Amino acid sequence: MNNVAVLVIFAVVALVILVNLYNVLGRKVGFRVEDKALGAQKSGEIEAAGRPERLLESRNPSLDALKTRDASFNELNFLDKARETYEQVVSAFHKGDLSAVRERLGERVYQSFADAIAARPEPAKDTLSFVEPPKADIDSIEFKDDTAQVRVRFLSEMAYETPPAEDGGKPHILYRRAAEYWTFQRAYKGAAGPWTLTRVEAAKA
């Protein structure tokens, strides 16, 4: 009887081991080709979901209308040029000399800047630099008659450095943040003209 009991116990143990081996080996293990394809698809879906601004941007009716008027218009190139204009105009205004940027300014903006420069008691003694490139994005697009107006929102941080005094002290640096809307206008009557700055407004940071 003892031998029979021992045999039964071994048989039960063997059966349990075989069942466990089947459960493990019968499952899908490792990396398969179809898994790679499925993973790539899901990765692409997640990547697309992470860029909703591109999808929304392409569905902007005002942007589509602008591209209809000007097939060469590219929002990324436009923002690069707008950012460049922003830096150059701000620097020129600080120095008190608008001659280098005169062609980029509409008449009203130019006159407003020129009046502000003339009202200064003395030229600026500090130097201005941008802590990092200004952030820019298109806020709105409007059309009036044969002109297009694109309002760009700028966020920037500038450093104003005052040279050290004659006694050898350290230079003084003042940091200032700015948030502004700049409206650029372009005429499409006949040959398309250049983009010019026609309005400057304060914006919320």
C-alpha positions in Angstrom: 0.0 0.0 0.0 2.8 2.4 0.8 4.3 1.8 -2.6 1.0 2.5 -4.3 0.5 5.7 -2.3 4.0 6.8 -3.3 3.3 6.1 -7.0 0.0 8.1 -6.8 1.7 11.0 -5.2 4.5 11.1 -7.9 1.8 10.8 -10.6 -0.1 13.8 -9.2 3.1 15.8 -8.9 4.1 15.0 -12.5 0.6 15.9 -13.7 0.9 19.3 -12.0 4.3 19.9 -13.5 3.0 19.0 -17.0 0.0 21.3 -16.7 2.2 24.2 -15.6 4.7 23.6 -18.4 1.8 23.7 -20.9 0.4 26.9 -19.5 3.8 28.6 -19.8 4.9 27.2 -23.2 1.5 27.6 -24.7 1.4 31.3 -24.1 2.6 33.9 -26.6 6.1 34.8 -25.5 8.9 36.8 -27.0 8.8 39.4 -29.8 7.0 38.6 -33.1 6.9 40.4 -36.4 3.2 41.2 -36.2 3.8 42.7 -32.7 6.4 45.1 -34.3 4.0 46.2 -36.9 1.3 46.8 -34.3 3.7 48.6 -32.0 4.8 50.9 -34.9 1.2 51.7 -35.7 0.4 52.6 -32.1 3.5 54.7 -31.8 2.5 56.6 -34.9 -0.9 57.2 -33.4 0.5 58.5 -30.2 3.0 60.7 -32.0 0.2 62.2 -34.1 -1.9 62.7 -31.0 1.0 64.6 -29.5 0.9 67.2 -32.2 -2.7 68.5 -32.2 -1.5 72.0 -33.0 -0.5 70.9 -36.5 -3.9 69.4 -37.2 -5.7 72.5 -35.9 -3.4 74.8 -37.7 -4.1 73.1 -41.1 -7.9 73.6 -40.4 -7.6 77.3 -39.7 -10.0 78.9 -42.3 -8.2 82.2 -42.1 -4.8 80.6 -42.7 -6.2 78.6 -45.6 -7.7 81.9 -47.0 -4.3 83.6 -46.7 -2.6 80.7 -48.5 -5.2 81.0 -51.3 -4.2 84.6 -51.8 -0.5 83.9 -51.4 0.5 80.3 -52.4 4.1 80.9 -51.2 3.0 81.9 -47.7 4.5 79.6 -45.1 3.7 80.2 -41.4 7.0 79.0 -40.1 9.0 81.2 -42.4 6.7 84.1 -41.7 7.2 83.7 -37.9 11.0 83.5 -38.4 10.9 86.8 -40.3 8.5 88.4 -37.8 10.8 87.4 -34.9 13.8 88.8 -36.7 11.9 92.1 -37.3 10.9 92.2 -33.6 14.4 91.9 -32.4 15.8 94.5 -34.9 13.0 97.0 -34.3 13.2 96.7 -30.5 17.0 97.1 -30.6 16.8 100.1 -33.0 14.2 101.8 -30.8 16.4 101.3 -27.7 19.4 102.9 -29.5 17.2 105.7 -30.8 17.9 105.2 -34.5 15.2 103.7 -36.7 16.9 104.2 -40.0 17.9 100.6 -40.4 14.3 99.4 -39.9 12.3 102.3 -41.5 11.1 100.2 -44.4 9.5 97.6 -42.1 7.4 100.1 -40.2 4.0 101.5 -41.2 3.7 105.3 -41.1 1.8 105.5 -37.9 4.1 103.1 -36.0 7.2 104.8 -37.3 5.9 108.2 -36.2 4.9 106.9 -32.8 8.3 105.4 -32.2 10.1 108.5 -33.5 8.1 110.8 -31.2 8.9 108.6 -28.2 12.6 108.7 -29.1 12.5 112.5 -29.5 10.9 112.8 -26.1 13.8 111.2 -24.3 15.9 113.5 -22.2 19.1 111.8 -23.3 20.2 108.7 -25.3 20.2 105.4 -23.6 23.5 104.6 -21.9 22.8 100.9 -21.3 23.0 98.1 -23.9 20.1 95.8 -24.7 20.2 92.1 -25.4 17.7 89.3 -25.6 18.1 86.6 -23.0 16.8 84.0 -25.5 15.1 84.2 -28.9 11.6 85.7 -28.4 8.6 83.3 -28.6 6.2 84.1 -31.4 2.9 82.6 -32.6 0.1 83.7 -34.9 -2.8 85.1 -32.9 -5.2 86.1 -35.7 -5.5 86.7 -39.4 -7.9 89.3 -40.9 -8.6 90.7 -44.4 -9.5 94.2 -45.3 -10.1 95.1 -48.9 -6.9 93.9 -50.7 -4.7 93.6 -47.6 -4.0 90.8 -45.1 -3.3 91.5 -41.5 -1.5 89.0 -39.3 -1.4 89.6 -35.6 1.6 87.9 -33.8 2.0 87.5 -30.1 5.5 87.9 -28.8 6.9 86.9 -25.5 10.4 88.0 -24.7 12.9 88.6 -21.9 15.5 91.4 -22.3 18.6 92.3 -20.4 19.6 96.0 -20.0 23.2 96.3 -19.0 24.6 99.5 -17.6 28.4 99.9 -17.9 30.4 100.0 -14.6 31.2 103.4 -13.1 34.6 104.9 -13.4 35.5 103.7 -9.9 35.6 100.1 -11.3 32.3 98.9 -9.9 30.4 96.0 -11.4 28.0 96.5 -14.3 24.3 96.7 -13.4 21.9 94.4 -15.3 18.2 94.9 -15.3 15.9 92.1 -16.7 12.6 92.9 -18.2 9.9 90.7 -19.7 7.5 91.9 -22.5 4.3 90.5 -24.0 3.0 92.3 -27.0 0.8 91.9 -30.1 2.4 93.1 -33.3 0.2 93.4 -36.4 1.9 92.9 -39.8 0.1 94.0 -43.0 0.6 93.2 -46.6 -1.1 94.5 -49.7 -2.1 92.2 -52.5 -3.2 94.7 -55.1 -1.0 94.1 -58.1 2.3 92.7 -57.1 2.4 91.6 -53.4 4.1 94.1 -51.3 6.3 93.5 -48.2 5.0 92.8 -44.7 5.1 96.0 -42.6 4.4 96.6 -38.9 1.2 98.6 -38.6 0.2 98.2 -34.9 1.7 97.4 -31.5 -0.4 96.5 -28.5 0.2 95.2 -25.0 -0.6 91.5 -24.4 -1.0 89.4 -21.3 2.0 87.2 -20.5 
